[in-house]
Amino acid sequence: MTSPTPSETPTSTDVPALQSALAGEHAAIYGYGVVGAHLRGDARARARAAYDEHRARRDQLQQLLVERKATPVPGSAAYQLPRPVESAADATSLATQLEERLAAVWVDAVADLHDEMRELAAQVLQDVAVRAAQWRGGSVPFPGLSEQER
């Protein structure tokens, strides 16, 4: 998805939601590095595609923040994983969890953003929900909302 033109750029009230989404994308990128190291074949190719999609989204969010004269939140050197990843099953579980956690971030963004940015957030929420369902092997009702209860 392309970012809005400067004339469409909303005010800086979008900055906190965009920063939060960027932080989530940084964590997903790190997590997919771990996921990909434990998968082979089609699953590894799917993890690589997700990694690339999250990197592109990160770059887009950074650009949107710069357009709003905000300094994008940097990624961390490392992130705490929910548990050790030692097998393909662990990696698949982590990939599912990464997308589920991002869905919660993007649900908040849908609520907090306006106009074109809300449309972008809704599209990204759909994208992460689809990826989570693919990793999980099925969908859940209201992706992103169940994560907020945890």
DSSP file (Angstrom, degrees, kcal/mol; ACC not computed):
  #  RESIDUE AA STRUCTURE BP1 BP2  ACC     N-H-->O    O-->H-N    N-H-->O    O-->H-N    TCO  KAPPA ALPHA  PHI   PSI    X-CA   Y-CA   Z-CA
    1    1 A M              0   0    0      0, 0.0     2,-0.2     0, 0.0    59,-0.0   0.000 360.0 360.0 360.0 142.6    0.0    0.0    0.0
    2    2 A T        -     0   0    0      1,-0.1     3,-0.1    58,-0.0    58,-0.0  -0.574 360.0-113.2 -88.9 153.3    1.3    3.5   -0.7
    3    3 A S        -     0   0    0     -2,-0.2    -1,-0.1     1,-0.1     6,-0.1  -0.492  41.9 -93.1 -80.9 155.8    1.6    6.2    1.9
    4    4 A P        -     0   0    0      0, 0.0    -1,-0.1     0, 0.0     5,-0.1  -0.237  41.5-104.3 -66.5 155.6   -0.6    9.2    1.6
    5    5 A T    >>  -     0   0    0      1,-0.1     3,-2.1    -3,-0.1     4,-0.7  -0.397  38.9-100.3 -73.1 159.4    0.6   12.3   -0.2
    6    6 A P  G >4 S+     0   0    0      0, 0.0     3,-0.9     0, 0.0    -1,-0.1   0.822 123.6  58.2 -52.5 -34.5    1.6   15.3    2.0
    7    7 A S  G 34 S+     0   0    0      1,-0.2    -2,-0.0     0, 0.0     0, 0.0   0.760 108.8  46.2 -68.7 -21.4   -1.7   17.0    1.4
    8    8 A E  G <4 S+     0   0    0     -3,-2.1    -1,-0.2     2,-0.0   108,-0.2   0.516  83.8 119.3 -93.5  -6.2   -3.5   14.0    2.8
    9    9 A T    <<  -     0   0    0     -3,-0.9     3,-0.1    -4,-0.7    -6,-0.0  -0.441  57.6-141.1 -68.3 120.5   -1.2   13.7    5.8
   10   10 A P        -     0   0    0      0, 0.0    -1,-0.1     0, 0.0    -2,-0.0  -0.081  32.1 -77.6 -70.7 178.7   -3.2   14.0    9.0
   11   11 A T    >   -     0   0    0      1,-0.1     3,-1.5     2,-0.0     4,-0.1  -0.048  51.7 -88.5 -71.5 177.4   -1.9   15.9   12.1
   12   12 A S  G >  S+     0   0    0      1,-0.3     3,-1.6     2,-0.2    -1,-0.1   0.456 107.2  94.0 -71.0   0.7    0.6   14.6   14.5
   13   13 A T  G 3  S+     0   0    0      1,-0.3     4,-0.4     2,-0.1    -1,-0.3   0.714  80.7  60.1 -64.7 -16.5   -2.2   13.1   16.6
   14   14 A D  G <> S+     0   0    0     -3,-1.5     4,-2.4     1,-0.2    -1,-0.3   0.640  80.9  89.2 -81.0 -15.0   -1.4    9.9   14.6
   15   15 A V  H <> S+     0   0    0     -3,-1.6     4,-2.9     1,-0.2     5,-0.2   0.887  82.4  50.6 -57.0 -49.0    2.2    9.7   15.8
   16   16 A P  H  > S+     0   0    0      0, 0.0     4,-2.3     0, 0.0    -1,-0.2   0.917 113.7  45.5 -58.9 -41.8    1.6    7.6   19.0
   17   17 A A  H  > S+     0   0    0     -4,-0.4     4,-2.3    -3,-0.2    -2,-0.2   0.900 114.2  48.6 -66.9 -39.6   -0.4    5.0   17.1
   18   18 A L  H  X S+     0   0    0     -4,-2.4     4,-2.4     2,-0.2    -1,-0.2   0.887 110.9  50.7 -67.2 -38.0    2.2    4.9   14.3
   19   19 A Q  H  X S+     0   0    0     -4,-2.9     4,-2.5    -5,-0.2    -2,-0.2   0.915 110.5  49.4 -64.1 -42.7    5.1    4.6   16.8
   20   20 A S  H  X S+     0   0    0     -4,-2.3     4,-2.0    -5,-0.2    -2,-0.2   0.915 111.7  48.2 -63.2 -43.4    3.3    1.7   18.5
   21   21 A A  H  X S+     0   0    0     -4,-2.3     4,-2.2     1,-0.2    -1,-0.2   0.902 110.7  51.9 -63.7 -40.4    2.8    0.0   15.2
   22   22 A L  H  X S+     0   0    0     -4,-2.4     4,-2.5     2,-0.2    -2,-0.2   0.919 107.5  51.7 -62.3 -43.5    6.4    0.6   14.3
   23   23 A A  H  X S+     0   0    0     -4,-2.5     4,-2.0     1,-0.2    -1,-0.2   0.902 110.0  50.3 -60.0 -40.5    7.6   -1.0   17.6
   24   24 A G  H  X S+     0   0    0     -4,-2.0     4,-2.2     1,-0.2    -1,-0.2   0.890 109.3  50.3 -64.1 -39.8    5.4   -4.0   16.8
   25   25 A E  H  X S+     0   0    0     -4,-2.2     4,-2.4     2,-0.2    -2,-0.2   0.891 107.2  54.2 -67.0 -38.9    6.9   -4.4   13.4
   26   26 A H  H  X S+     0   0    0     -4,-2.5     4,-2.1     1,-0.2    -2,-0.2   0.942 110.3  47.1 -57.5 -46.8   10.4   -4.2   14.7
   27   27 A A  H  X S+     0   0    0     -4,-2.0     4,-2.6     1,-0.2    -2,-0.2   0.893 110.9  51.6 -63.7 -40.1    9.6   -7.0   17.1
   28   28 A A  H  X S+     0   0    0     -4,-2.2     4,-2.8     2,-0.2    -1,-0.2   0.903 107.5  52.8 -64.3 -40.6    8.0   -9.1   14.3
   29   29 A I  H  X S+     0   0    0     -4,-2.4     4,-1.3     2,-0.2    -1,-0.2   0.935 111.3  46.2 -60.4 -46.3   11.1   -8.7   12.1
   30   30 A Y  H >X S+     0   0    0     -4,-2.1     4,-1.3     1,-0.2     3,-0.6   0.947 113.1  50.3 -59.5 -48.6   13.3   -9.9   14.9
   31   31 A G  H 3X S+     0   0    0     -4,-2.6     4,-2.6     1,-0.3     3,-0.3   0.876 106.2  54.1 -60.5 -40.0   11.0  -12.8   15.6
   32   32 A Y  H 3X S+     0   0    0     -4,-2.8     4,-2.7     1,-0.2    -1,-0.3   0.780 100.3  61.5 -68.7 -24.9   10.8  -13.9   12.0
   33   33 A G  H <X S+     0   0    0     -4,-1.3     4,-0.9    -3,-0.6    -1,-0.2   0.902 110.1  41.2 -62.0 -40.2   14.6  -14.1   11.9
   34   34 A V  H  X S+     0   0    0     -4,-1.3     4,-0.6    -3,-0.3     3,-0.3   0.914 114.3  52.3 -71.1 -45.3   14.3  -16.7   14.6
   35   35 A V  H >< S+     0   0    0     -4,-2.6     3,-1.8     1,-0.2     4,-0.3   0.946 107.9  50.9 -56.4 -51.7   11.4  -18.4   12.9
   36   36 A G  H >< S+     0   0    0     -4,-2.7     3,-1.0     1,-0.3    -1,-0.2   0.797 100.9  62.7 -60.7 -29.6   13.1  -18.7    9.6
   37   37 A A  H 3< S+     0   0    0     -4,-0.9    -1,-0.3    -3,-0.3    -2,-0.2   0.687 107.8  43.7 -69.1 -16.7   16.2  -20.3   11.1
   38   38 A H  T << S+     0   0    0     -3,-1.8     2,-0.3    -4,-0.6    -1,-0.2   0.324 102.6  77.1-112.0   6.8   14.1  -23.3   12.2
   39   39 A L    <   -     0   0    0     -3,-1.0     2,-0.3    -4,-0.3    50,-0.0  -0.798  54.6-165.3-117.8 160.0   12.0  -23.9    9.1
   40   40 A R    >>  -     0   0    0     -2,-0.3     4,-1.0     4,-0.0     3,-0.9  -0.892  51.0  -2.9-134.0 164.4   12.7  -25.6    5.8
   41   41 A G  H 3> S-     0   0    0     -2,-0.3     4,-2.1     1,-0.2     5,-0.2  -0.184 124.6  -4.3  61.2-137.3   11.0  -25.7    2.4
   42   42 A D  H 3> S+     0   0    0      1,-0.2     4,-2.4     2,-0.2    -1,-0.2   0.854 134.0  55.5 -61.7 -37.1    7.6  -24.0    1.9
   43   43 A A  H <> S+     0   0    0     -3,-0.9     4,-2.2     1,-0.2    -1,-0.2   0.906 108.5  48.1 -64.4 -39.7    7.3  -23.0    5.5
   44   44 A R  H  X S+     0   0    0     -4,-1.0     4,-2.5     2,-0.2    -1,-0.2   0.902 110.5  51.3 -66.8 -39.7   10.7  -21.2    5.3
   45   45 A A  H  X S+     0   0    0     -4,-2.1     4,-2.2     2,-0.2    -2,-0.2   0.892 110.4  49.5 -63.2 -38.8    9.6  -19.5    2.1
   46   46 A R  H  X S+     0   0    0     -4,-2.4     4,-2.2     2,-0.2    -2,-0.2   0.893 111.0  49.4 -66.5 -39.5    6.4  -18.3    3.8
   47   47 A A  H  X S+     0   0    0     -4,-2.2     4,-2.6     2,-0.2    -2,-0.2   0.895 110.4  50.8 -65.8 -39.2    8.4  -17.0    6.8
   48   48 A R  H  X S+     0   0    0     -4,-2.5     4,-2.5     2,-0.2    -2,-0.2   0.903 109.6  50.1 -64.4 -40.8   10.8  -15.2    4.4
   49   49 A A  H  X S+     0   0    0     -4,-2.2     4,-2.3     2,-0.2    -2,-0.2   0.911 112.0  47.6 -63.8 -41.9    7.8  -13.6    2.7
   50   50 A A  H  X S+     0   0    0     -4,-2.2     4,-2.7     2,-0.2     5,-0.2   0.918 110.3  52.6 -64.8 -42.8    6.4  -12.5    6.0
   51   51 A Y  H  X S+     0   0    0     -4,-2.6     4,-2.1     1,-0.2    -2,-0.2   0.927 111.1  46.9 -56.3 -47.1    9.8  -11.1    7.1
   52   52 A D  H  X S+     0   0    0     -4,-2.5     4,-2.3     2,-0.2    -1,-0.2   0.886 111.1  51.6 -64.9 -39.3   10.0   -9.1    3.9
   53   53 A E  H  X S+     0   0    0     -4,-2.3     4,-2.3     1,-0.2    -2,-0.2   0.904 110.5  48.2 -64.4 -41.4    6.4   -7.8    4.3
   54   54 A H  H  X S+     0   0    0     -4,-2.7     4,-2.6     2,-0.2    -2,-0.2   0.876 110.2  51.9 -68.4 -35.9    7.1   -6.7    7.9
   55   55 A R  H  X S+     0   0    0     -4,-2.1     4,-2.4    -5,-0.2    -2,-0.2   0.918 110.5  48.2 -64.3 -42.3   10.4   -4.9    6.7
   56   56 A A  H  X S+     0   0    0     -4,-2.3     4,-2.3     2,-0.2    -2,-0.2   0.903 112.2  49.1 -64.4 -40.5    8.4   -3.1    4.0
   57   57 A R  H  X S+     0   0    0     -4,-2.3     4,-2.8     2,-0.2     5,-0.2   0.915 109.6  52.5 -65.1 -42.2    5.8   -2.1    6.6
   58   58 A R  H  X S+     0   0    0     -4,-2.6     4,-2.6     1,-0.2    -2,-0.2   0.935 110.0  48.3 -56.6 -47.1    8.5   -0.9    9.0
   59   59 A D  H  X S+     0   0    0     -4,-2.4     4,-2.1     1,-0.2    -1,-0.2   0.900 111.5  50.0 -62.2 -40.8   10.0    1.2    6.2
   60   60 A Q  H  X S+     0   0    0     -4,-2.3     4,-2.4     2,-0.2    -1,-0.2   0.924 111.3  48.4 -63.6 -45.0    6.6    2.7    5.4
   61   61 A L  H  X S+     0   0    0     -4,-2.8     4,-2.3     1,-0.2    -2,-0.2   0.902 109.4  52.8 -63.8 -40.9    5.8    3.5    9.0
   62   62 A Q  H  X S+     0   0    0     -4,-2.6     4,-2.4    -5,-0.2    -1,-0.2   0.922 110.4  48.3 -60.1 -42.6    9.2    5.2    9.4
   63   63 A Q  H  X S+     0   0    0     -4,-2.1     4,-2.5     1,-0.2    -2,-0.2   0.911 109.7  51.8 -64.7 -42.7    8.5    7.3    6.4
   64   64 A L  H  X S+     0   0    0     -4,-2.4     4,-0.9     1,-0.2    -1,-0.2   0.888 111.4  48.1 -61.1 -38.8    5.1    8.3    7.7
   65   65 A L  H  <>S+     0   0    0     -4,-2.3     5,-2.7     2,-0.2     3,-0.5   0.906 109.7  50.9 -69.4 -41.6    6.6    9.3   11.0
   66   66 A V  H ><5S+     0   0    0     -4,-2.4     3,-2.1     1,-0.2    -2,-0.2   0.906 105.9  56.3 -61.7 -40.8    9.3   11.4    9.3
   67   67 A E  H 3<5S+     0   0    0     -4,-2.5    -1,-0.2     1,-0.3    -2,-0.2   0.790 106.6  51.0 -60.0 -26.7    6.6   13.1    7.3
   68   68 A R  T 3<5S-     0   0    0     -4,-0.9    -1,-0.3    -3,-0.5    -2,-0.2   0.247 120.5-112.3 -94.1  11.8    5.0   14.0   10.6
   69   69 A K  T < 5S+     0   0    0     -3,-2.1     2,-0.3     1,-0.2    -3,-0.2   0.807  75.1 133.7  62.1  31.8    8.4   15.4   11.9
   70   70 A A      < -     0   0    0     -5,-2.7    -1,-0.2    -8,-0.1    -2,-0.1  -0.842  61.0-120.9-109.3 148.9    8.6   12.6   14.4
   71   71 A T        -     0   0    0     -2,-0.3    -5,-0.0    -3,-0.1    -9,-0.0  -0.808  35.9-121.1 -87.4 116.3   11.7   10.5   15.1
   72   72 A P        -     0   0    0      0, 0.0   -10,-0.1     0, 0.0   -53,-0.1  -0.289  28.3-106.2 -59.5 138.9   10.8    6.9   14.5
   73   73 A V        -     0   0    0      1,-0.1     2,-0.1   -54,-0.0    -3,-0.0  -0.453  40.7-124.7 -62.8 132.3   11.2    4.6   17.5
   74   74 A P        -     0   0    0      0, 0.0     2,-0.1     0, 0.0    -1,-0.1  -0.404  20.2-109.0 -79.4 158.2   14.3    2.4   16.9
   75   75 A G        -     0   0    0     -2,-0.1     2,-0.2     1,-0.1   -52,-0.1  -0.456  34.5-111.8 -76.6 158.1   14.2   -1.4   17.0
   76   76 A S        -     0   0    0    -53,-0.1     3,-0.1    -2,-0.1    -1,-0.1  -0.530  17.6-121.5 -86.1 158.2   15.9   -3.2   19.8
   77   77 A A  S    S+     0   0    0      1,-0.2     2,-0.3    -2,-0.2    -1,-0.1   0.830  95.2   1.8 -66.8 -31.6   19.0   -5.2   19.4
   78   78 A A        -     0   0    0      2,-0.0     2,-0.3    -3,-0.0    -1,-0.2  -0.982  66.0-147.3-152.7 158.5   17.1   -8.3   20.7
   79   79 A Y        -     0   0    0     -2,-0.3     2,-0.5    -3,-0.1     0, 0.0  -0.952  28.3-107.8-129.3 148.5   13.7   -9.1   22.0
   80   80 A Q        -     0   0    0     -2,-0.3    -2,-0.0     2,-0.0     0, 0.0  -0.644  33.8-145.2 -75.2 122.3   12.5  -11.6   24.6
   81   81 A L        -     0   0    0     -2,-0.5    13,-0.0     1,-0.1    -1,-0.0  -0.603  19.3-119.9 -85.2 151.9   10.9  -14.6   23.0
   82   82 A P  S    S-     0   0    0      0, 0.0    -1,-0.1     0, 0.0    -2,-0.0   0.787  89.9 -16.3 -64.3 -26.4    7.9  -16.2   24.8
   83   83 A R  S    S-     0   0    0      7,-0.1    11,-0.0     0, 0.0     0, 0.0  -0.964  91.3 -67.3-165.7 165.6    9.8  -19.5   25.0
   84   84 A P        -     0   0    0      0, 0.0     2,-0.6     0, 0.0     0, 0.0  -0.274  40.4-141.1 -60.9 147.6   12.8  -21.2   23.4
   85   85 A V        +     0   0    0      1,-0.1     3,-0.1     8,-0.0    -4,-0.0  -0.944  41.5 145.1-113.7 110.6   12.5  -22.1   19.7
   86   86 A E        +     0   0    0     -2,-0.6     2,-0.3     1,-0.1    -1,-0.1   0.411  59.0  31.6-125.5  -3.3   14.2  -25.4   19.1
   87   87 A S  S  > S-     0   0    0      1,-0.1     4,-2.2     0, 0.0     5,-0.1  -0.914  83.6 -99.1-148.9 171.6   12.0  -27.0   16.4
   88   88 A A  H  > S+     0   0    0     -2,-0.3     4,-2.5     2,-0.2     5,-0.2   0.874 122.9  54.3 -63.2 -37.4    9.9  -26.3   13.4
   89   89 A A  H  > S+     0   0    0      2,-0.2     4,-2.2     1,-0.2    -1,-0.2   0.912 108.5  48.3 -64.2 -41.5    6.8  -26.7   15.6
   90   90 A D  H  > S+     0   0    0      2,-0.2     4,-2.5     1,-0.2    -2,-0.2   0.903 111.7  50.6 -62.2 -41.2    8.2  -24.1   18.0
   91   91 A A  H  X S+     0   0    0     -4,-2.2     4,-2.6     2,-0.2    -2,-0.2   0.898 109.7  49.3 -65.8 -41.0    8.9  -21.8   15.1
   92   92 A T  H  X S+     0   0    0     -4,-2.5     4,-2.2     2,-0.2    -1,-0.2   0.906 111.3  50.0 -64.1 -41.6    5.4  -22.2   13.7
   93   93 A S  H  X S+     0   0    0     -4,-2.2     4,-2.4     2,-0.2    -2,-0.2   0.910 111.1  49.1 -62.4 -42.8    4.0  -21.4   17.1
   94   94 A L  H  X S+     0   0    0     -4,-2.5     4,-2.8     2,-0.2    -2,-0.2   0.919 108.8  52.5 -64.3 -43.1    6.2  -18.3   17.4
   95   95 A A  H  X S+     0   0    0     -4,-2.6     4,-2.0     1,-0.2    -1,-0.2   0.914 110.3  48.9 -59.1 -42.8    5.1  -17.1   13.9
   96   96 A T  H  X S+     0   0    0     -4,-2.2     4,-2.4     1,-0.2    -1,-0.2   0.936 112.5  47.8 -60.3 -46.8    1.5  -17.4   14.9
   97   97 A Q  H  X S+     0   0    0     -4,-2.4     4,-2.7     1,-0.2     5,-0.2   0.872 107.8  55.3 -65.0 -38.1    2.1  -15.5   18.1
   98   98 A L  H  X S+     0   0    0     -4,-2.8     4,-2.1     1,-0.2    -1,-0.2   0.939 112.1  43.2 -59.3 -47.1    4.0  -12.8   16.3
   99   99 A E  H  X S+     0   0    0     -4,-2.0     4,-2.2     2,-0.2    -2,-0.2   0.875 112.8  52.4 -69.3 -36.9    1.1  -12.2   14.0
  100  100 A E  H  X S+     0   0    0     -4,-2.4     4,-1.6     2,-0.2    -2,-0.2   0.923 110.6  47.6 -64.4 -42.9   -1.5  -12.4   16.8
  101  101 A R  H  X S+     0   0    0     -4,-2.7     4,-1.6     1,-0.2    -2,-0.2   0.894 111.7  50.5 -65.4 -38.8    0.4   -9.8   18.8
  102  102 A L  H  X S+     0   0    0     -4,-2.1     4,-2.8    -5,-0.2     5,-0.2   0.873 103.6  59.5 -65.9 -35.5    0.7   -7.5   15.8
  103  103 A A  H  X S+     0   0    0     -4,-2.2     4,-2.2     1,-0.2    -1,-0.2   0.911 104.3  50.7 -58.5 -40.9   -3.1   -7.9   15.2
  104  104 A A  H  X S+     0   0    0     -4,-1.6     4,-1.8     2,-0.2    -1,-0.2   0.894 110.2  49.8 -63.5 -39.4   -3.6   -6.4   18.7
  105  105 A V  H  X S+     0   0    0     -4,-1.6     4,-1.8     1,-0.2    -2,-0.2   0.922 112.7  46.3 -63.5 -44.3   -1.3   -3.5   17.9
  106  106 A W  H  X S+     0   0    0     -4,-2.8     4,-2.4     2,-0.2    -2,-0.2   0.799 105.7  59.2 -73.9 -28.0   -3.2   -2.8   14.6
  107  107 A V  H  X S+     0   0    0     -4,-2.2     4,-1.7    -5,-0.2    -1,-0.2   0.940 108.2  46.9 -60.1 -45.7   -6.6   -3.1   16.3
  108  108 A D  H  X S+     0   0    0     -4,-1.8     4,-2.0     1,-0.2    -2,-0.2   0.899 110.0  53.4 -61.1 -40.2   -5.5   -0.3   18.6
  109  109 A A  H  X S+     0   0    0     -4,-1.8     4,-2.6     1,-0.2    -1,-0.2   0.897 104.8  54.1 -63.6 -40.2   -4.2    1.6   15.5
  110  110 A V  H  < S+     0   0    0     -4,-2.4    -1,-0.2     1,-0.2    -2,-0.2   0.913 112.1  45.4 -58.5 -41.4   -7.6    1.3   13.8
  111  111 A A  H  < S+     0   0    0     -4,-1.7    -1,-0.2     1,-0.2    -2,-0.2   0.841 120.0  39.3 -70.0 -33.1   -9.2    2.8   16.8
  112  112 A D  H  < S+     0   0    0     -4,-2.0    -2,-0.2    -5,-0.1    -1,-0.2   0.708 102.3  75.9 -94.5 -22.2   -6.7    5.6   17.2
  113  113 A L     <  -     0   0    0     -4,-2.6     2,-0.3    -5,-0.2   -99,-0.0  -0.347  65.1-140.8 -91.5 171.8   -6.0    6.7   13.6
  114  114 A H    >>  -     0   0    0     -2,-0.1     3,-1.6     4,-0.0     4,-0.8  -0.921  49.2 -27.4-132.6 154.3   -8.1    8.8   11.2
  115  115 A D  H 3> S+     0   0    0     -2,-0.3     4,-2.0     1,-0.3     3,-0.4  -0.091 128.1   6.1  49.6-124.5   -9.0    8.8    7.5
  116  116 A E  H 3> S+     0   0    0      1,-0.2     4,-2.3  -108,-0.2    -1,-0.3   0.828 132.2  55.1 -62.4 -32.8   -6.4    7.3    5.3
  117  117 A M  H <> S+     0   0    0     -3,-1.6     4,-2.4     2,-0.2    -1,-0.2   0.873 106.6  50.7 -70.0 -34.7   -4.3    6.1    8.2
  118  118 A R  H  X S+     0   0    0     -4,-0.8     4,-2.5    -3,-0.4    -2,-0.2   0.906 109.7  50.8 -66.4 -40.5   -7.2    4.2    9.6
  119  119 A E  H  X S+     0   0    0     -4,-2.0     4,-2.1     2,-0.2    -2,-0.2   0.915 110.3  49.6 -62.1 -42.3   -7.8    2.6    6.3
  120  120 A L  H  X S+     0   0    0     -4,-2.3     4,-2.6     1,-0.2    -2,-0.2   0.938 110.9  49.4 -60.1 -47.4   -4.1    1.6    6.2
  121  121 A A  H  X S+     0   0    0     -4,-2.4     4,-2.6     1,-0.2    -2,-0.2   0.889 109.9  51.0 -61.2 -40.4   -4.4    0.1    9.7
  122  122 A A  H  X S+     0   0    0     -4,-2.5     4,-2.0     2,-0.2    -1,-0.2   0.898 110.9  48.7 -65.1 -39.6   -7.5   -1.8    8.8
  123  123 A Q  H  X S+     0   0    0     -4,-2.1     4,-2.3     2,-0.2    -2,-0.2   0.917 112.4  47.6 -65.7 -43.1   -5.8   -3.3    5.8
  124  124 A V  H  X S+     0   0    0     -4,-2.6     4,-2.8     2,-0.2     5,-0.3   0.906 108.8  54.9 -65.8 -40.5   -2.7   -4.2    7.8
  125  125 A L  H  X S+     0   0    0     -4,-2.6     4,-2.2     1,-0.2    -1,-0.2   0.920 108.9  48.6 -56.7 -43.9   -4.9   -5.8   10.5
  126  126 A Q  H  X S+     0   0    0     -4,-2.0     4,-2.2     1,-0.2    -1,-0.2   0.925 110.7  51.1 -61.9 -44.0   -6.5   -7.9    7.8
  127  127 A D  H  X S+     0   0    0     -4,-2.3     4,-2.2     1,-0.2    -2,-0.2   0.927 112.6  44.0 -60.1 -47.1   -3.0   -8.9    6.4
  128  128 A V  H  X S+     0   0    0     -4,-2.8     4,-2.7     1,-0.2    -1,-0.2   0.860 111.5  54.4 -70.3 -33.1   -1.7  -10.0    9.8
  129  129 A A  H  X S+     0   0    0     -4,-2.2     4,-2.3    -5,-0.3    -1,-0.2   0.900 109.0  48.6 -65.1 -39.6   -4.9  -11.9   10.7
  130  130 A V  H  X S+     0   0    0     -4,-2.2     4,-2.2     2,-0.2    -2,-0.2   0.925 112.2  48.1 -65.7 -44.3   -4.6  -13.8    7.4
  131  131 A R  H  X S+     0   0    0     -4,-2.2     4,-2.4     2,-0.2     5,-0.2   0.924 111.0  51.0 -63.1 -42.1   -1.0  -14.7    8.1
  132  132 A A  H  X S+     0   0    0     -4,-2.7     4,-2.8     1,-0.2     6,-0.2   0.921 110.1  50.0 -59.8 -43.1   -1.8  -15.7   11.7
  133  133 A A  H  X>S+     0   0    0     -4,-2.3     4,-2.4     1,-0.2     5,-1.3   0.882 109.5  51.6 -63.6 -38.1   -4.6  -18.0   10.4
  134  134 A Q  H  <5S+     0   0    0     -4,-2.2    -1,-0.2     2,-0.2    -2,-0.2   0.927 114.3  42.1 -64.7 -44.2   -2.2  -19.5    7.9
  135  135 A W  H  <5S+     0   0    0     -4,-2.4    -2,-0.2     1,-0.2    -1,-0.2   0.896 119.5  44.6 -68.2 -39.4    0.4  -20.3   10.6
  136  136 A R  H  <5S-     0   0    0     -4,-2.8    -2,-0.2    -5,-0.2    -1,-0.2   0.796 107.5-123.5 -74.9 -30.3   -2.3  -21.5   13.0
  137  137 A G  T  <5S+     0   0    0     -4,-2.4     2,-0.3    -5,-0.2    -3,-0.2   0.605  83.6  33.3  91.5  14.2   -4.2  -23.6   10.4
  138  138 A G  S   <S-     0   0    0     -5,-1.3    -2,-0.2    -6,-0.2     2,-0.1  -0.920  82.2 -99.9 175.4 164.2   -7.5  -21.7   11.0
  139  139 A S        -     0   0    0     -2,-0.3    -9,-0.1    -3,-0.1   -10,-0.0  -0.423  22.2-144.3 -95.8 171.4   -8.9  -18.4   11.9
  140  140 A V        -     0   0    0     -2,-0.1     2,-0.2   -11,-0.1    -7,-0.1  -0.934  31.8 -95.8-128.3 154.2  -10.2  -16.9   15.2
  141  141 A P  S    S+     0   0    0      0, 0.0     5,-0.3     0, 0.0     4,-0.1  -0.506 102.4   2.6 -69.8 139.5  -13.1  -14.5   15.7
  142  142 A F  S >> S-     0   0    0     -2,-0.2     3,-1.8     1,-0.1     4,-0.9   0.950  86.4-139.0  52.5  65.4  -12.1  -10.9   16.0
  143  143 A P  T 34 S+     0   0    0      0, 0.0    -1,-0.1     0, 0.0   -14,-0.1  -0.234  83.3  20.7 -53.4 137.3   -8.4  -11.2   15.4
  144  144 A G  T 3> S+     0   0    0    -15,-0.1     4,-0.8     1,-0.1   -36,-0.1  -0.007 105.8  81.8  93.9 -29.6   -6.4   -8.9   17.6
  145  145 A L  H <> S+     0   0    0     -3,-1.8     4,-0.7     2,-0.2     3,-0.4   0.886  87.8  52.8 -77.3 -38.0   -9.1   -8.5   20.3
  146  146 A S  H >< S+     0   0    0     -4,-0.9     3,-0.7    -5,-0.3     4,-0.4   0.846 104.5  58.0 -65.7 -31.5   -8.4  -11.7   22.1
  147  147 A E  H >4 S+     0   0    0      1,-0.2     3,-1.0   -47,-0.2    -1,-0.2   0.816  98.1  60.4 -65.4 -31.0   -4.7  -10.7   22.4
  148  148 A Q  H 3< S+     0   0    0     -4,-0.8    -1,-0.2    -3,-0.4    -2,-0.2   0.738  98.4  58.3 -70.8 -21.3   -5.7   -7.6   24.2
  149  149 A E  T <<        0   0    0     -3,-0.7    -1,-0.2    -4,-0.7    -2,-0.2   0.652 360.0 360.0 -81.1 -14.8   -7.3   -9.7   27.0
  150  150 A R    <         0   0    0     -3,-1.0    -1,-0.2    -4,-0.4    -2,-0.1   0.473 360.0 360.0 -78.8 360.0   -4.0  -11.5   27.8
